[in-house]
Amino acid sequence: MKNFEKVRGEISLAFFAYNLKRVINIIGVKELVTALLTSIISSLFFEKELLAA
């Protein structure tokens, strides 16, 4: 079972790399970074609001 977990991890990494490359080709690096930063900032702001409530 241990080998299966290692293979599954490698396959997951390969799929992630493939999908990341597709996203970069579709929207570009600048837009991807902007979207990721916006998502991080908004989630931090939302978490801060939840803690204050």
N, CA, C and O atoms as a DFTB+ gen file, in Angstrom:
212 C
 N C O
     1  1       0.813      -1.196       0.000
     2  2       0.000       0.000       0.000
     3  2       0.860       1.265       0.000
     4  3       0.446       2.302      -0.518
     5  1       2.042       1.175       0.576
     6  2       2.910       2.337       0.650
     7  2       3.338       2.804      -0.746
     8  3       3.419       4.004      -1.009
     9  1       3.608       1.847      -1.635
    10  2       3.990       2.215      -2.996
    11  2       2.854       2.919      -3.717
    12  3       3.087       3.860      -4.475
    13  1       1.615       2.468      -3.486
    14  2       0.462       3.095      -4.115
    15  2       0.342       4.549      -3.688
    16  3       0.024       5.404      -4.514
    17  1       0.588       4.849      -2.420
    18  2       0.516       6.226      -1.922
    19  2       1.578       7.098      -2.584
    20  3       1.316       8.257      -2.904
    21  1       2.769       6.550      -2.789
    22  2       3.831       7.311      -3.450
    23  2       3.473       7.591      -4.908
    24  3       3.675       8.698      -5.406
    25  1       2.940       6.577      -5.581
    26  2       2.548       6.755      -6.979
    27  2       1.423       7.760      -7.086
    28  3       1.418       8.601      -7.985
    29  1       0.470       7.678      -6.174
    30  2      -0.650       8.619      -6.185
    31  2      -0.155      10.040      -5.984
    32  3      -0.668      10.966      -6.612
    33  1       0.824      10.225      -5.129
    34  2       1.409      11.545      -4.924
    35  2       2.090      12.064      -6.173
    36  3       1.957      13.239      -6.516
    37  1       2.826      11.185      -6.861
    38  2       3.493      11.589      -8.093
    39  2       2.484      11.940      -9.186
    40  3       2.670      12.914      -9.915
    41  1       1.433      11.158      -9.296
    42  2       0.400      11.420     -10.300
    43  2      -0.296      12.748      -9.996
    44  3      -0.558      13.535     -10.906
    45  1      -0.593      12.995      -8.720
    46  2      -1.231      14.253      -8.328
    47  2      -0.352      15.442      -8.694
    48  3      -0.845      16.458      -9.184
    49  1       0.936      15.315      -8.458
    50  2       1.867      16.383      -8.798
    51  2       1.917      16.611     -10.307
    52  3       1.973      17.752     -10.766
    53  1       1.897      15.524     -11.076
    54  2       1.911      15.646     -12.535
    55  2       0.647      16.339     -13.036
    56  3       0.719      17.198     -13.914
    57  1      -0.518      15.971     -12.482
    58  2      -1.767      16.615     -12.878
    59  2      -1.757      18.097     -12.497
    60  3      -2.214      18.944     -13.265
    61  1      -1.239      18.400     -11.318
    62  2      -1.170      19.797     -10.895
    63  2      -0.298      20.609     -11.852
    64  3      -0.679      21.705     -12.264
    65  1       0.867      20.072     -12.203
    66  2       1.768      20.774     -13.119
    67  2       1.109      20.980     -14.482
    68  3       1.226      22.050     -15.079
    69  1       0.417      19.951     -14.967
    70  2      -0.264      20.053     -16.258
    71  2      -1.345      21.134     -16.213
    72  3      -1.437      21.962     -17.120
    73  1      -2.156      21.124     -15.164
    74  2      -3.235      22.103     -15.050
    75  2      -2.701      23.515     -14.842
    76  3      -3.268      24.472     -15.369
    77  1      -1.624      23.657     -14.088
    78  2      -1.016      24.972     -13.895
    79  2      -0.491      25.518     -15.218
    80  3      -0.657      26.701     -15.518
    81  1       0.136      24.661     -16.000
    82  2       0.638      25.076     -17.311
    83  2      -0.512      25.508     -18.218
    84  3      -0.378      26.484     -18.956
    85  1      -1.635      24.799     -18.175
    86  2      -2.810      25.169     -18.973
    87  2      -3.345      26.532     -18.556
    88  3      -3.663      27.364     -19.405
    89  1      -3.443      26.761     -17.248
    90  2      -3.955      28.042     -16.754
    91  2      -3.036      29.178     -17.193
    92  3      -3.510      30.234     -17.612
    93  1      -1.730      28.969     -17.099
    94  2      -0.783      30.001     -17.520
    95  2      -0.933      30.290     -19.008
    96  3      -0.871      31.447     -19.425
    97  1      -1.131      29.246     -19.814
    98  2      -1.297      29.452     -21.252
    99  2      -2.607      30.150     -21.582
   100  3      -2.676      30.901     -22.555
   101  1      -3.648      29.917     -20.788
   102  2      -4.956      30.501     -21.076
   103  2      -5.040      31.954     -20.609
   104  3      -5.430      32.830     -21.380
   105  1      -4.672      32.218     -19.338
   106  2      -4.863      33.573     -18.810
   107  2      -3.568      34.355     -18.633
   108  3      -3.610      35.580     -18.523
   109  1      -2.432      33.693     -18.602
   110  2      -1.155      34.375     -18.446
   111  2      -0.713      34.444     -16.990
   112  3      -1.516      34.317     -16.066
   113  1       0.577      34.648     -16.818
   114  2       1.170      34.654     -15.474
   115  2       0.674      35.844     -14.655
   116  3       0.331      35.697     -13.482
   117  1       0.638      37.025     -15.280
   118  2       0.245      38.236     -14.549
   119  2      -1.164      38.108     -13.991
   120  3      -1.400      38.442     -12.830
   121  1      -2.097      37.632     -14.795
   122  2      -3.480      37.481     -14.340
   123  2      -3.598      36.398     -13.268
   124  3      -4.380      36.535     -12.328
   125  1      -2.815      35.312     -13.412
   126  2      -2.842      34.241     -12.421
   127  2      -2.354      34.738     -11.069
   128  3      -2.974      34.465     -10.041
   129  1      -1.247      35.466     -11.070
   130  2      -0.709      36.008      -9.818
   131  2      -1.694      36.991      -9.197
   132  3      -1.897      36.983      -7.983
   133  1      -2.303      37.831     -10.015
   134  2      -3.296      38.781      -9.522
   135  2      -4.477      38.055      -8.884
   136  3      -4.933      38.429      -7.803
   137  1      -4.966      37.024      -9.554
   138  2      -6.102      36.261      -9.025
   139  2      -5.736      35.567      -7.715
   140  3      -6.536      35.555      -6.779
   141  1      -4.541      34.992      -7.638
   142  2      -4.117      34.311      -6.412
   143  2      -3.967      35.292      -5.255
   144  3      -4.414      35.017      -4.142
   145  1      -3.340      36.434      -5.516
   146  2      -3.169      37.434      -4.458
   147  2      -4.514      37.991      -4.003
   148  3      -4.731      38.190      -2.808
   149  1      -5.411      38.241      -4.946
   150  2      -6.746      38.727      -4.600
   151  2      -7.473      37.706      -3.731
   152  3      -8.132      38.067      -2.755
   153  1      -7.350      36.451      -4.087
   154  2      -7.999      35.388      -3.320
   155  2      -7.429      35.304      -1.907
   156  3      -8.176      35.158      -0.939
   157  1      -6.112      35.395      -1.792
   158  2      -5.471      35.329      -0.469
   159  2      -5.882      36.515       0.381
   160  3      -6.225      36.352       1.552
   161  1      -5.851      37.703      -0.193
   162  2      -6.206      38.907       0.560
   163  2      -7.654      38.867       1.003
   164  3      -7.958      39.191       2.151
   165  1      -8.560      38.471       0.102
   166  2      -9.971      38.438       0.465
   167  2     -10.246      37.366       1.522
   168  3     -11.086      37.569       2.398
   169  1      -9.548      36.229       1.452
   170  2      -9.773      35.197       2.468
   171  2      -9.234      35.649       3.823
   172  3      -9.822      35.329       4.856
   173  1      -8.124      36.389       3.834
   174  2      -7.608      36.913       5.097
   175  2      -8.562      37.955       5.672
   176  3      -8.791      37.990       6.881
   177  1      -9.116      38.799       4.810
   178  2     -10.065      39.811       5.262
   179  2     -11.315      39.147       5.809
   180  3     -11.836      39.563       6.844
   181  1     -11.806      38.114       5.124
   182  2     -13.010      37.413       5.559
   183  2     -12.762      36.724       6.894
   184  3     -13.627      36.733       7.770
   185  1     -11.578      36.125       7.053
   186  2     -11.238      35.458       8.313
   187  2     -11.178      36.475       9.451
   188  3     -11.612      36.190      10.567
   189  1     -10.639      37.663       9.166
   190  2     -10.551      38.711      10.166
   191  2     -11.955      39.146      10.587
   192  3     -12.200      39.395      11.768
   193  1     -12.873      39.239       9.629
   194  2     -14.264      39.607       9.951
   195  2     -14.925      38.543      10.816
   196  3     -15.674      38.864      11.739
   197  1     -14.653      37.287      10.520
   198  2     -15.239      36.195      11.301
   199  2     -14.727      36.200      12.736
   200  3     -15.480      35.933      13.673
   201  1     -13.445      36.505      12.903
   202  2     -12.867      36.530      14.243
   203  2     -13.398      37.709      15.046
   204  3     -13.524      37.615      16.267
   205  1     -13.711      38.814      14.382
   206  2     -14.203      40.000      15.060
   207  2     -15.663      39.835      15.478
   208  3     -16.117      40.501      16.408
   209  1     -16.397      38.960      14.806
   210  2     -17.822      38.805      15.097
   211  2     -18.090      38.018      16.349
   212  3     -19.248      37.812      16.713
